[in-house]
Amino acid sequence: MLLALRGSAWTVAGYGASQLLRLAGQLILARALLTPQAFGLVALVSVFLSGLDMLSDLGIGTDVVQHFRGDDPVFVNTAFLIQAVRGLVLWGIAAALAHPFASFYQQPAVEWMIFVAAASIGFRNLASGSIWTMTRHVQLGKLTLLSVLSDAAGLAVSIAWAIVLPTAWALVAGRVAGAAVYMIGSHLIAAHPVSLKWDSSAARSILAFGTGMFLSSATYFLSTEGERLAIGKYITVAELGCFSLAVAMAWAPSRALQQVIGQVFFPMIARAAREDRQAAVRDYRKVRLLVTAASVALGCGFILFGPLFVRLLLGDKYVQAGWMLQLLGFRAAVELFSSCSVSMLFAIGSSRYAAIGNTAKLVFLSVGLAVAFARFGFREAVWVLALSQLAHYVPQLCGLRRSCEPAVKSEAVCFAILLLAAGASAATTRAV
């Protein structure tokens, strides 16, 4: 229990510090140094590289953490070599696809940015395999400090570059610098140096595990990050920059709280579920009340004060990000709310509803965005994004009804409270 609490504390502290650094950096750069167009260009670069990375994810680190040979230096080194080759291949693929991608979005400047920024993928994939061994044994102190240090280094490079030359290249340089610092630091704290030792049986096991992870990561990317690929085709670069900043501001508190749920509440509920299902339901109801209160505060706060946040933090040139933050903040609140039910289903051994929810959300987004841009416009498309998380949540509610019926009544009541509070906030905003 002490090990779990210590690991959770490091995880939450590290995630919070990293998110705070990234958000603070974006606010500093946006308010004083860069234009919305710069953030829009880098948003295209980031979502392209993120998609390339996630659509080829083999879950190598996850495999090392859970595999019975995870402490074998030869197994870990084989995993490192596979990961290193993957990173170099992805760098080459990114370079090859940079020109077609830039032509599709009619943004020539993106081509060279992708070519350079892809180095960050290569650096990350060359990080020492010891980081997986540390995670396996919940030795997260050094990893947390390394992650925060790399984020701080990337931010410092971005700000320094922007002061001298305020262009989108400042963000690209920061991304590459942060990845390089992470790679170098991982080898400095590594317990075992890398080598060319190779185990064919380990490689087959790693690649077999990676097949399932590939499908999971691809579905997740298409139902989350893929939205910016779709939207970026139909709006201006300045609008995309405002949209990306609104997404970052909406997600920052939501994802931080989700880390707490995943690292603290989930293990508690899972342990209770193994011992006594009724006790697990009681624990879940307590957690549900806390998460509902946080979700209501988050959603109502963004709806009521989103435009004010944008004016105070970003300035007048990003004013259109205000209404986006209202809608995306509501989505973040629903995502936080639903993460609690997902954790409960995982705790009792029902994982399929998360995949069903991702699929339902992907279908909703595909149809909704196509109709919104064909018949209406950008504002209606953001409405589709705001409501898409509801499509993900409904299967979770169905899963609770089938697998954990005693929790359904309180779940439905809490969900109704969230919707009513959001509706009241929206009505108040409109009246004002």
C-alpha positions in Angstrom: 0.0 0.0 0.0 2.8 2.4 0.8 4.5 1.6 -2.5 1.3 2.2 -4.3 0.7 5.5 -2.5 4.2 6.7 -3.1 4.0 5.7 -6.8 0.7 7.5 -7.1 2.0 10.6 -5.5 5.0 10.7 -7.9 2.7 10.1 -10.9 0.2 12.8 -9.9 3.0 15.3 -9.0 4.9 14.7 -12.2 1.8 14.8 -14.4 0.6 18.0 -12.7 4.0 19.7 -13.0 4.4 18.7 -16.7 0.9 19.9 -17.5 1.4 23.2 -15.6 4.7 23.8 -17.5 3.1 23.1 -20.9 0.1 25.2 -20.2 2.1 28.1 -18.7 4.5 27.9 -21.7 1.6 28.1 -24.2 0.1 31.0 -22.4 3.4 32.9 -22.2 4.1 32.3 -25.9 0.5 33.0 -27.0 0.1 36.2 -25.1 3.4 37.9 -25.6 5.3 36.3 -28.5 3.5 34.2 -31.0 0.3 34.5 -33.2 -2.6 32.2 -33.6 -1.3 31.2 -37.0 1.9 29.8 -35.4 0.0 27.6 -33.0 -2.2 26.5 -35.9 0.7 25.3 -38.0 2.3 23.5 -35.1 -1.1 21.9 -34.2 -1.0 20.3 -37.7 2.5 19.1 -37.2 1.8 17.7 -33.7 -1.4 15.8 -34.7 0.4 14.4 -37.7 3.3 13.1 -35.6 1.0 12.0 -32.8 -1.1 10.0 -35.3 2.0 8.4 -36.9 3.2 7.4 -33.4 0.0 6.0 -32.0 -1.1 4.3 -35.2 2.2 2.3 -35.0 2.2 1.8 -31.2 3.4 -1.7 -30.2 3.0 -1.2 -26.5 6.6 -2.3 -25.9 7.0 -0.5 -22.6 3.7 -2.0 -21.3 4.9 -5.4 -22.3 8.1 -5.1 -20.4 6.2 -3.9 -17.3 3.9 -6.9 -17.3 6.0 -9.7 -18.8 7.5 -12.3 -16.5 10.9 -11.6 -18.1 10.7 -7.9 -17.5 13.7 -7.9 -15.2 15.9 -9.8 -17.7 18.5 -7.4 -19.2 18.5 -9.3 -22.5 14.7 -9.1 -22.8 14.8 -5.4 -22.0 17.6 -4.8 -24.4 15.7 -6.6 -27.2 12.7 -4.4 -26.5 15.0 -1.3 -26.7 16.4 -2.4 -30.1 12.9 -3.0 -31.5 11.8 0.4 -30.2 14.9 2.1 -31.6 14.3 0.7 -35.1 10.7 1.7 -34.9 11.7 5.3 -34.0 14.1 5.5 -37.0 11.5 4.0 -39.3 8.9 6.5 -38.2 11.3 9.4 -38.7 11.8 8.2 -42.3 8.0 7.7 -42.9 7.3 11.2 -41.5 9.9 12.7 -43.9 8.4 10.8 -46.8 4.8 11.9 -46.0 5.6 15.5 -45.1 5.2 16.9 -48.6 1.8 15.1 -49.3 0.5 16.1 -45.9 1.5 19.8 -46.4 0.0 19.8 -49.9 -3.3 18.3 -48.6 -3.7 21.1 -46.1 -2.2 23.7 -48.5 0.4 24.8 -45.9 3.9 24.5 -47.5 5.6 25.7 -44.2 4.4 22.5 -42.5 6.6 20.3 -44.7 10.0 21.3 -43.2 8.5 21.5 -39.7 7.4 17.9 -39.9 10.8 16.8 -41.2 12.5 18.5 -38.2 9.9 17.8 -35.5 9.9 14.1 -36.4 13.3 14.0 -34.8 11.5 14.1 -31.5 9.9 10.7 -32.2 13.3 9.3 -33.0 14.8 10.7 -29.8 11.9 9.4 -27.6 12.3 5.9 -29.1 16.0 5.9 -28.4 15.4 6.4 -24.7 16.9 3.7 -22.4 14.9 0.5 -21.7 15.6 1.0 -18.0 12.7 3.5 -17.8 10.4 0.5 -18.3 12.1 -1.5 -15.6 11.7 1.5 -13.2 8.0 1.7 -14.0 7.7 -2.1 -13.4 9.0 -1.7 -9.9 7.1 1.6 -9.2 10.4 3.5 -8.9 9.0 6.7 -10.3 11.0 9.4 -8.6 13.8 9.6 -11.2 11.4 9.2 -14.1 9.1 12.0 -12.8 12.1 14.3 -12.4 13.4 13.4 -15.9 10.0 14.1 -17.5 9.6 17.5 -15.7 13.2 18.4 -16.6 12.7 17.6 -20.3 9.5 19.6 -20.4 11.2 22.5 -18.7 14.1 22.3 -21.2 11.7 22.3 -24.1 9.8 25.3 -22.8 13.1 27.2 -22.2 14.2 26.6 -25.7 10.8 27.6 -27.1 10.7 30.9 -25.2 14.3 31.8 -26.0 13.8 31.0 -29.7 10.6 33.0 -29.8 12.2 36.1 -28.2 14.9 36.1 -30.9 12.6 34.9 -33.8 8.9 34.8 -33.0 7.7 32.1 -35.4 6.2 28.7 -35.3 9.7 27.2 -35.4 10.1 28.2 -31.7 7.5 25.5 -30.8 9.2 22.9 -33.1 12.6 23.6 -31.5 11.2 23.2 -28.0 9.6 19.9 -28.9 12.9 18.5 -30.3 15.0 19.8 -27.4 12.7 18.3 -24.8 12.8 14.9 -26.5 16.6 15.1 -26.7 17.0 15.9 -23.1 14.6 13.0 -22.2 16.7 10.6 -24.2 20.0 11.6 -22.8 18.7 11.7 -19.3 17.2 8.2 -19.6 20.6 6.8 -20.4 22.3 8.7 -17.5 19.9 7.1 -14.9 19.8 3.7 -16.6 20.7 0.7 -14.5 22.0 -1.3 -17.5 23.7 0.2 -20.5 22.3 -0.6 -23.9 24.0 -3.2 -26.1 23.4 -5.3 -29.3 22.2 -8.3 -27.3 19.2 -9.9 -29.1 16.8 -12.7 -28.1 14.6 -14.0 -30.9 12.0 -15.5 -28.6 11.7 -12.3 -26.7 11.2 -10.4 -30.0 8.4 -12.7 -31.0 6.7 -12.3 -27.7 7.0 -8.5 -27.8 5.7 -8.3 -31.4 2.8 -10.6 -30.6 1.8 -8.4 -27.6 2.1 -5.4 -29.8 -0.6 -6.5 -32.2 -3.4 -6.0 -29.7 -1.9 -2.7 -28.5 -1.8 -1.5 -32.1 -5.6 -1.9 -32.5 -6.3 -0.2 -29.1 -4.0 2.8 -29.8 -5.4 3.3 -33.3 -9.0 3.4 -32.1 -8.1 5.8 -29.3 -6.2 8.1 -31.6 -9.0 8.2 -34.2 -11.6 9.0 -31.5 -9.6 11.7 -29.8 -6.6 13.3 -31.5 -7.9 12.6 -35.0 -10.4 15.4 -34.7 -7.8 18.0 -35.4 -6.9 16.3 -38.6 -10.5 16.5 -39.8 -11.1 20.1 -38.5 -7.8 21.4 -39.8 -8.9 20.8 -43.4 -11.9 23.1 -43.2 -10.8 26.1 -41.0 -8.1 28.7 -41.2 -4.7 28.3 -39.5 -5.6 31.0 -37.0 -8.8 29.3 -36.1 -6.9 26.0 -35.6 -4.4 27.8 -33.4 -7.2 29.1 -31.2 -8.9 25.7 -31.2 -5.7 24.0 -30.1 -5.2 26.4 -27.2 -8.8 25.9 -26.1 -8.3 22.2 -26.2 -5.2 22.4 -24.0 -6.9 24.7 -21.5 -9.9 22.5 -21.3 -8.0 19.2 -20.9 -5.4 20.4 -18.4 -7.5 20.1 -15.2 -9.6 17.2 -16.5 -6.6 15.0 -17.3 -4.9 15.9 -14.0 -8.0 14.7 -12.1 -8.2 11.6 -14.3 -4.7 10.7 -13.3 -5.9 10.7 -9.7 -8.7 8.4 -10.5 -6.5 6.0 -12.4 -3.6 6.0 -9.9 -5.5 6.2 -6.6 -9.2 5.4 -6.8 -9.0 2.6 -9.4 -6.6 0.4 -7.4 -8.8 0.9 -4.3 -12.0 -0.1 -6.1 -10.3 -3.0 -7.8 -9.1 -4.3 -4.5 -12.5 -4.0 -3.0 -14.1 -5.7 -6.0 -11.8 -8.7 -5.5 -12.8 -9.1 -1.9 -16.5 -8.0 -1.8 -18.6 -6.7 -4.7 -21.0 -4.9 -2.4 -18.2 -3.1 -0.6 -16.9 -2.1 -4.1 -20.2 -0.6 -5.0 -20.3 1.4 -1.7 -16.8 2.7 -2.4 -17.7 3.5 -5.9 -20.7 5.6 -4.8 -18.5 7.7 -2.6 -16.0 8.2 -5.4 -18.8 9.0 -7.8 -20.1 11.8 -5.6 -16.6 13.4 -5.5 -16.0 13.1 -9.2 -19.5 14.4 -10.0 -18.8 17.5 -7.8 -15.5 18.0 -9.6 -17.1 17.5 -13.0 -19.9 20.0 -12.3 -17.4 22.6 -11.1 -15.3 22.1 -14.1 -18.1 22.2 -16.7 -19.9 25.1 -15.1 -16.7 27.0 -14.6 -15.8 26.8 -18.3 -19.3 27.5 -19.5 -19.7 30.6 -17.3 -16.1 32.0 -17.4 -14.5 30.5 -20.5 -14.4 33.8 -22.5 -13.2 35.6 -19.5 -10.3 33.1 -19.0 -9.3 33.6 -22.6 -9.3 37.4 -22.4 -7.3 37.4 -19.2 -4.8 34.7 -20.1 -4.4 35.0 -23.9 -5.4 38.5 -24.8 -7.8 39.9 -27.4 -6.1 38.3 -30.5 -7.3 34.9 -29.2 -10.8 36.1 -28.3 -12.6 33.5 -30.5 -11.1 30.7 -28.4 -13.5 31.8 -25.6 -16.6 30.2 -27.1 -14.6 27.1 -28.0 -13.4 26.8 -24.4 -17.0 26.9 -23.2 -18.0 23.9 -25.4 -14.7 22.0 -25.0 -14.8 22.6 -21.3 -18.2 20.8 -21.1 -16.7 17.9 -23.1 -13.8 17.7 -20.6 -16.3 17.6 -17.7 -18.2 14.7 -19.3 -14.9 12.9 -20.0 -13.9 13.3 -16.4 -17.3 12.1 -15.2 -17.2 9.0 -17.5 -13.7 8.1 -16.5 -15.0 7.0 -13.1 -17.5 4.5 -14.6 -14.8 3.2 -16.9 -12.5 2.6 -13.9 -15.4 0.7 -12.1 -15.9 -1.5 -15.2 -12.2 -2.2 -15.4 -12.1 -3.0 -11.7 -14.8 -5.7 -12.0 -13.2 -7.1 -15.2 -15.3 -5.6 -17.9 -13.1 -4.0 -20.5 -15.1 -4.3 -23.7 -17.4 -1.3 -22.9 -14.4 1.1 -23.2 -13.7 -0.2 -26.7 -17.5 0.0 -27.6 -17.5 3.6 -26.2 -14.5 4.6 -28.3 -16.1 3.1 -31.4 -19.4 4.8 -30.8 -17.6 8.1 -30.3 -15.7 7.6 -33.5 -18.9 6.9 -35.5 -20.6 10.0 -33.9 -17.7 12.2 -34.8 -17.4 10.9 -38.3 -21.0 11.5 -39.2 -21.4 14.6 -37.1 -18.4 16.5 -38.4 -19.2 15.5 -42.0 -22.8 16.9 -41.6 -21.6 20.0 -39.7 -19.1 21.1 -42.3 -21.3 20.2 -45.2 -24.4 21.9 -44.0 -23.3 24.4 -41.4 -19.9 25.6 -40.2 -17.1 25.5 -37.7 -19.2 26.5 -34.6 -21.6 23.6 -35.2 -18.6 21.3 -35.7 -17.3 22.2 -32.2 -20.8 21.4 -30.9 -20.4 18.0 -32.4 -17.1 17.6 -30.5 -18.7 18.8 -27.3 -21.4 16.2 -27.5 -19.2 13.4 -28.7 -18.2 12.3 -25.2 -21.9 11.5 -24.5 -21.7 8.9 -27.2 -18.7 7.4 -25.4 -20.5 7.5 -22.0 -23.8 5.8 -22.9 -22.1 2.3 -23.4 -20.4 2.7 -20.0 -23.8 3.2 -18.4 -25.1 0.1 -20.2 -22.1 -1.8 -19.0 -22.8 -0.8 -15.4 -26.4 -1.8 -15.7 -25.3 -5.3 -16.9 -22.3 -5.8 -14.7 -22.9 -3.7 -11.6 -26.6 -3.0 -11.4 -26.7 -1.7 -7.8 -24.6 1.3 -8.9 -26.8 2.3 -11.8 -29.4 4.4 -9.9 -26.9 6.7 -8.2 -24.9 6.8 -11.5 -28.0 8.0 -13.4 -28.8 10.6 -10.7 -25.3 12.0 -10.8 -25.3 12.2 -14.6 -28.6 14.1 -14.5 -27.2 16.5 -12.0 -24.2 17.2 -14.3 -26.4 17.8 -17.3 -28.8 20.1 -15.4 -26.0 22.1 -13.9 -24.4 22.6 -17.4 -27.8 23.5 -18.8 -28.4 26.1 -16.1 -24.9 27.6 -16.6 -25.5 27.8 -20.4 -28.9 29.5 -19.8 -27.3 32.0 -17.4 -24.6 32.8 -19.9 -27.1 33.4 -22.6 -29.2 35.6 -20.3 -26.2 37.7 -19.4 
